Structures are given as C-alpha cells and as structure tokens.
Amino acid sequence: MRLSQLLKYENIIVQCHNNPDADALASGHAITQFLKQHGKNVRFVYGGNFEIAKSNLKLMVEDLSVKIHYVRYQDQLNELLGIGREDLPDLLITVDSQYGEGNIQHFDAKNIAIIDHHQVSGNLPELSEVRSYQASCATVVWDLLRQEGFYVDDDLKLSTALYYGLMTDSNNFSELHHPLDLDMRDELKYSPSIVTKFKNSNISQAELRIAGIALLGSEYYADNHYSIVKSDPCDPNVLGIISDMLLEVEDVECCLVYSIHEGGVKISVRSCVKEVKADELAKFICQGVGDGGGHNIKAGGSIRRSLLEKQEMDYTPATIQQFFRTRMKQYFRDNIIIYADKYKADLSTMNVYKKKQIHLGYVKGTDVVPAGTKTIIRTLEGDVNIAIEEDTIIMIGIRGEIYPVNLDKFNSSYKMLDEKYTYPGEYAPSIKNIADGMSINILPFAKSCLSTGTGQIYARELTSRTKVFTRWDPERYYLGRPGDYMAVSYNDASDVYIIERDIFGKTYEIK
C-alpha cells in the first residue's frame, strides 16, 4: 500500500490501540501529520477504558505536540470530525493494531485501512500495510513516508517521536534485527535531551518494586552460567532493566527474563560472552511459538499464547516456567563451538565439492571507501564488520548474502562479466564507515561475475547446531543448523565457515 492511496478520502480518523504506547502514539501522529499536510480533515484518536496515565507518555504527548483525542462513542468521533451524527468517516486507519481486534475499540467507517507490524490476525482490507518482521510500527510508517517524499527530519518533534517509538517497542533497540529498523535508528535526527527526559520518567515506583521482587526469585544454572527470572506483568522496558542488572552479577554470562500476559509471554535476553549471541538465543527460545530477535548483547521476543496452546501446553505459570527451563537447557546442550584459527578439521570425514558455474555479484571494496577503512556492511542477514584492504572483494551471493574474499581468491574462482548485475535480495546492502558514520549503498558499485567451477572445498552436513568463529571475523560466530554444511577451504585448512543448506545445494556439487 502507498500512503498516496489514502488521499482520495476527506474525513479521516487515525486510530491506535487502547492504552496506547509510544510506538502507537508516534505512528498515528506521523500519519496524521502527513494527511494534514495534504489538506485532509483528520483526527487522531484512541478508545478503551483508560486514558493515558504513564508519565513518559504524557510527557511525549505534551512535549512533541501529539494531538490525540480519547473517545468512547461514535457520536464523539463524528463530532471531532465535524460531520453529522448519522454520517460515517470516509476512512478509518488503524495504526499499530488491526481493525476488529480485541485491543482496539470498535468504530464504524465507510472504508478501513491498516498499518501495523504485528502478526496478521484475520482478513486484511485492500488498503493495508502489515510488516510483522519490523520491530515497530514507527518503522513501517517511516518507510511509507519516505516513499512519498515526506521527510520527517524536517520536523524535529516528529522525528523524535518516531525514534522514541522504535526505541521503546524494541526494548531500547535491543530487539532490532531487520536492517530497515537499524537504518531508521541510525538515520533519524532526534532530540537527545527530550528522549533522556522521557527515559527518566519511564519507570514507576510500582514497576521498580516488580523488578526488585523478580530479582529475588532468580534461578542460576552454574554449568552454563545463565539465569532465568520470572517477572510480574510489566512494561517491556522493565524486563530490560532486570536483564541488565542480572548481567552485572558475578558468573552470570547470559540471562532470560520473562513476564506472562493474557495473550502471551514477553521475554528479554542478554549475553556478555561472544559464544552466545543474544538475538540467536532469543530466536531459539521463541522458535515455533513466537518471534525473537535483536543483536549480539541485547535481544528479546514475544511468545503467543495461541501457539503455546497448539502444542498442547497449559497456559499456567508452572508450565511456562518449565518450557523456558527446557529451551535453555536444549540450547546449551546441543551446541558445538569451533574456533577456526585453532581448529584441525578431520578431512577424512568430509567430501570434496566443486563450485557450480553461477552468476554472482561483486564489489571492489576500495571503489566504495579508501583502503584501511573499518566498516560495517548492513544486510538482511545482519551486520558484517569488515576492514577494507587494497585487495578486499565483497561478494554478493545468490540470495543477496554478503561475504568477503581477497583478490587472489577472487581471480582464481571467478570470471568478471560485462553484463549488468541484478540484485536478488529484498534489502539493498550498504557499507557504513565506522569513523564518520556515513552509509553508502554498494549496489551502484556492483558488477557481475561468473564462478568458474574451479573452486573446491571440503564439506560435510551438520547434524548438530554448530557455531564457527571464522578466521576473518574471530569475534562473531556463524551459526549452522542440522542440515547446513560446514566447509573447509581446499587450499587452507584454517579457512572454516558455514554454508546454509539451500545455498549449498545451489552453489556446490560433488566432485
């Protein structure tokens, strides 16, 4: 959906869910501003049994000029718009929620549109943009506004609202994993002083007591140095505070904190060791029952009650606690960790494969940034840290994945082509100069190449979850799951890495 499709309507209601949070306020406010700029008669509303009461949200409404109205009845809605009692709004747009759901008060309108980032719960109207892979609805709105040439940075209050919406809905950015969320966080101009003011009003005295009581019930597992903590229902930010405090405790290397709500369970995950990436642990915990993500140190996720109950689990505190104990135990029990610079592969257990002739993309690193530049390449699979050298070649794989090789390896395995390169992925990778923070899209520099079919590797299929710290990135592991492949360079036994199963099948064949 494009926001320009909404401009054919005149009398418009933008509605967020009951008991709105910062993400809902920011998203609805931004859509309202866009429609007002185009001369529409629009009002931003919410319903439910309670008016906004949290200190940080009241400050947000006041300091960022968020004009939102609390309404309970259709008559009030019509009066706000200045239309007759028997009339209906031309369009009602729900943000950070979906029309007809239990967390949003029902109002009638001639047409419905939905902008959201939660899982699709029912049939969507034609006018809808639901991206369940984004960390916040604010990200969806920011991207939709960019498509229309509406740049929120022209209004510092608006850009600050969107920044704060993403920050709070991602547990202080700890749950970000999609590159579009990361781009929004990095690119938005915002007021640090206003955000600090909101953060300092974020925890109530009651929530402080919740955190203290939760910490008293911490379970510690010495074998793998992790803790599990159950908290009473609370704001996700409180879970993050509890997690951060746990990580300060001696011998606690990672932790899981959770709270049970009516519709599901919210989790917060932390890690301070490179052998456990918090985002990967969060995804493992939520697999099959919800969604998790974040980055190496901080992550989080949500588990849906309906998916737990589909696995014939009682939705009781005792059952949920045992579920988390089991998942954490499985995670540490099934891990194999390989440090490439110390690992001696048993090549007798591996087959020799040769690379198929396939079309790929490549970028010469120094075409983008000078040699010696420390960079972060942002891709859909995550951020990759690379120091660009004179001979660094950035390869773009068949699915848009990124991996570096040196010029000698490139010349021995690939042939440059004159034809135009077509990127196969959904998110264009960018390279960020760590020193100055500038990001550059690498696709304008990309060229086509053909693998010559001469490259050879040793490889074997994995039967256990395996973490490989490669020689070129010893601080970050690459995860292989059962069915994926561990590969060793034919000419260099210290060059060990992981290849996902579907990529391996399209890229290599037995020699």
N, C-alpha and C positions, 0 to 999 in steps of 0.2 A: 504494500500500500504506500502511496505517496501522500504527504500532507496536503498537497495541492488539490487532491481529490475531494477534500472536505470543504473547499472554498465555495462550492455551489450552494451551500446552505447559509441561512442568515441568522436564525435564532438558535443558538448552540449552548448546550450545557456540557461542561467538562466535569466529570465526577471521579473522585478517588474512593478507595475503600473506607469503610467505617474505621474509627480510631486511627486516622492516618499517621504514617511515619514520615521521616524526612524524604525518602525516595518518592513516595506518593505526592507529597507537597511540591517537591521540585519538579516532578514530571508534569503534573497538572498545571502548575504555574507557567512552565515553559510553553506548553501547548496553548494556554490561554493568551500569552503574550504574542505568539505567532498569529493567532486568529484576530486579535485586536489590531495588530499592525495591518491586517488586510481588511479592516473596517467591519468586522463581524460583531453582532450583538451577542456577546458571550459572557458566561458567568462560571466560576469555579466553585464547586460545592462538595460537601460530604454529608452523610447522614449517620444513622445509628443511635445508640442510647446515650453516648457520652461525647461531650465536647473535648477539644484538645486540652490536655492538662499538663503534659510533661514540660518541664522548664525549658529544655533546649528547643522544643518545637514551638513553644510560644515566642521565644526569642527569634526563632527563624522567621515566623510569620511577620513579626514586627520589624526586625532589622533588615529583612530582604524584601519587604513590601509585597508579601504574598497575600493577595486579596482572595480569601477563601470564605465561603459562607456555610454555616451549619444549618441544614434544613431537614425537616422531618416529614413534610407533606407536599403533595403535588401542587397544591394551591400556592404554597410558599415559593416553589420553584418557578411557577408561571409568573408570580408577582415580581420576582427578581428580574426576569427577562422582559417584563412589561407586556406580556401577552395575555389574552383573555383566559378566564377560568376554564372554559370549555376547550381551549386550544391545547396543542401539544408542541413542545420544542421541535424544530425541524430535525435536529440531530443531537444525540446524547453520546458523548465519547467517554468511555471508562479508561482510566489510566491506572497502571499498577494493579489491575484487577480485571475480572471478566464479568460481563453482564449476566445476571441471573445467579451468580454465586452467592453463598450464604454470608460472605463477609462484606457485601455491598448492598445498601438499601435500594429497594426497587423503585424506580420512577419510570413513567411511560414517556415515549418519544416516537416521532414518526420514523426515524432511522437510528440505527445503532452502529457505533464504531468502537473498536477495542485496540488499545495499545498496552502491551503487557510483556513481562519477562518470566512469568510462571508457567508451569505445565498446562497444556490445553486441557480444559475440564469438560468441554462439550462442543457442540457445533458452533463454529465461528461465523459471524456475518461476513458479507463480501468485503466490507471495509474493516480490515483488521491487520495488525502487525504484532504478532506474538513471537518473541525470540526467547525461548526457555534456556538458551545457552548463555545469555548475558547475565552479569552479576546484578544489574539494576535496571529498572525501567528507565531511569535517567539516561543510561547509555543508549537505549533504543531511541528515545526522544532526541538526544543529541545528534545521533546519526541521521535521523529523519529530517531534522532541521538543517543539517549540513547539505543534504541532498537538495534542499530548496534554496540554498544560498543565504540562509538565515544564520548569521554567525553570533553565537551567544556571548562571545568575548567582548562584543560592543557594549554589553550591559554587565558590569562587574557583579551586581547583585544577582542577576540571573545565572551567570556562570558559577558564582559561588554556591548558589542553591543546588545546581546540578552536581557540582563537585562534592558537596556535603551529602547529597542523596546517595551517590555512589559509595562514598566513604562509609556511611552508616549501614547501608544494605550489604556491604561486603566485609563487615566486621573490621573497620579501619584498614581496608584494602587487603586484608589477609586472605580473602577468598577469590581474588582475581585470577583468572586463568585464560580467558579469551583475550586475544590481542586488541580487540576493539575497546574493551574495558580499560586495558592498560594504556591505550592511546588517549582515551578521554582523560584519564587521570593525569597523564603527563602533559597534555596539550592545553587543558583548560587554564585560563587565568582566573585567579580567585583571591579573596582577601584572607591572608593567614590570620590576621587579628580577629576577624569575625568567626572563622572556623574554630580558633582557640577558645573564644568566648563560649561558643556552643558546646565544645568538648568539656569545658569546665563546669557546665551545667547539665551534664549528661546522666549522671548517676544520682539517684535519690537516696535518702537515708535508709529507706526500706530495702532498696537494691544492695546497698552496702552491707546490710545485715544478711541478706541472702548469700552474698559472696563469702562472708565470714563463716556462716553455718556450713556451706558447701565444702569449704577447705577442711573443716574439722572431720568430714567424712571421707577424706581422700583414701583411695586404695593404692598401695605401691607394690609393684612387681619387680623384685630385685634382679631376677635372672636377665631381664632385658631393659631394666632401668626406665620403666614408664609408670605413669599414674593414671587412674581413671577416677573421675569425680562426677557425681550427680548433683545438679543444682535444682532448686525450685524454679518454676516458670519465671522467666525474666527476659529483659531486653537482650538481644544477641551481643551487644557491647559488653554486658556484664560477664557473659561467658568468656569473652576475650580477655577481660581483666583477670578472671580467675586463672585462665590458662597461662597468662604471662607471669602471674605470681608463682604458679607451680614450677615453671621452668627456672625460677630463681633458687629452688630448693636443691640442696646437695644431692647428687646421684640421680636426679630426675633429668633424663635426656629427651624425653618426649612425653606428651600427655594428651588425654582426651577428656573434655568436659562436655556434659550434655544436660539438656533440660527437656522435659516431656510436656507437650502441649496437647490440646484437644485433637488437633488434626495431624500431629506428627511430632518428631523429635528434632531439635536443633543441636548441632554439635560444633565444637571448636577444637582445633588440633594445633599443637605446637611441637617443634623439634629444634634442638640446638646442636645436632650432630649431622654430618654430611651423609651418613649411611641411611638416614631416614628423611625423606622429603615429605614435609607436612601435607602437601597437596596430594601426593600419591597415596599416602596413608588415608587421608580423608576419602578419596575415591574408592579405596579398597573397602573401607568400613561401610560406605553407602551403596556399594555395588548391588544392584538388583532391587534395592528398596528406596532409592532416592538419588540425590546428586551431591557430589563433593568436589572441591577444588580450592585453589589458592596459589601459594608459592612455596618455596623451599622451607621457610621457617614458620610461616603462619598460614593456616587454612581453616576451612570449615565446611559445613554442609547441612542439608536437611534430609530427614528420613520421613517418608509419608506413611501415615497410619494405614491407609488402604493397602499399600504394598506389603507392609508387615503382616497384615491380617490375611492377605492372599497366600502367604507362606504358612498359614495355619498357626500363627503365633498369637497368643493372648496379648492384648494391649494393656499390660499391667506393669508397674514399676519393676517387679522382680524379674519378669520375663525379658523386659528390655535391658535391664542390667546384665543379665546372663548373655544376651545377644552381643553386647559390647565386649564382655569378657572373652567370649568365644572368638569374635572377629580379631581382636587384638592378639590373642594367642596364636591364631592361624597366621596372621601377618608375619610375626617374628619366627614362627616355626618353619615356614616354607621358604625362607629367603636363602639364596646363595649370593655371596658378595665376592666380586673379582676386581682386583686392582691390576690393571694391565701392565704397569711397569714392574710388577713383581710376579706376575702370573706366568706359569710354564704350561702351555696347553698340551694335552696328550693328543697329538695329531693322528695317532693310530685309530682313535675313536671317531675321526672326522672324515667326511668325504671331500673330494676336490670338485669345485664348481667353477664354471666359467661364465662370464657376464654375457648376456644376450645383447644383440645389436638393437639398441633402443635410443629414441630421441630424448635428449635431456636439455637442460639449460645450464648456463654457467655465467659467472660474473668475475672479472678480474678485480680483486679487492682494491688495488691502487687506482682503478678507474673511478672509484667512489670516494675514498678517503686516502690520505697520504700513508705511506709505509710507517710502521711504528705506532699507528693509532689503535688504542684499545676500544673495542666496540661491543655493542650488544645487537645481535640480529634478532628482530622480533618476527616470529612466525606463528602460524596457527597451532603448532605443536609446543610452543613455548619460546622463551628467550634463550639464545645461544651466545655465550661470551667468546669472542674471538679477537686475538691481537693480529691485526693485518700486517703481513710482511710483504716484501717485494714479490715473493713467489706464491702468495695466497690466492687460491681459486675457490670461489664459493659456488658449489654445485647446487642445482635445483632439481630434485628428483621427480619421479613420475607422478607423485601425488602432491608436489609442491613442497616437500620436505627439504631442509637445508643441511648441508654438511660440507666442511672444508677439506680441501686436498692441496698438496703443493704442486708446483708447476711440472716437476718431473713426473709425478704420478699421473697428472692430467695428460701430459703428452704421450705417455706410454699406454693409456687406456681409452683415450677419446680422440675423435677427429672433429675439428672445427667445421661448421657448415655456414654457408652464405644465407640460408633461408631465415625468415623472421621467426623469433621464438614466441610461442603462445603458452602463457602460464596456465597450468591445470587446476590451481587451487582457488579457494573462495576468498582468501585474505592475502593481499599483496605484501610480501615480506619487506621490512625496512631495516636499515642499518643506522644505529644511533652511536654517535661519537660520545663516549663517556665523559670526555673532558669538557665539552661545551654544551652537551645535551641536544645537539641538533640531530634530527632524524631525516633520512633520505630514503625514498622508495628506490629499491635496487632494480626493479623491473625495466626501467628505461635503459639500464646498462647491460641487461641480459642478452646473451646470444645463444644460438643453437649449437648443439654438438651431437655427435653420434658415438655411442660406446662401440669400440672396435671389436669386442668379443674376445679380446686377448687377455683381459684382466682375469686373474684366477684367485680364488680364496679357498681356505679350508672352512667347513661349516658343519654344524650339527644341530638338529632340532632340540629345543629345550623341553625338558619335562618338569622343571620347577621354575618358580619365579627367580630371576637372576638379575642382579644389579652389577653393571660393569662401569667402573671408573676408567675411561679411556686415557690413553697416553696424552692426547692433546687437550683434554679437559679433566684433570685429575680431581677437581673439587666437586664434580657433578656427575651422578651416575645416570646411566641409560637403562631403563627397565625392559627386561624381556620376560614375557609370559609364556606358559606352556604352549607350544606350537610355533612360537617365534624361533629365530635362529641366532646362535652365537657364531660369529665369523672371526677368522684369523687371517691376516694378510699372508699370501703365499710366499712373499719375499721377506716378511718381517714379523716374526712370531710375537713381538711385543705390541703389534697393532691389533688389538682385540676390540670388537664392537658388537652391537646388537642390530639385527635387521628384522623388522616386523614381517610376519608370515605372508601377508598379501603382497607386500613389496618384494619380498624374496622370490616368490613364485613368478612375478612378472619380470624380474631383473636377472635371475640366475638360472642356469640349467646344469645338470650333472655332466661332468666331462667324460 
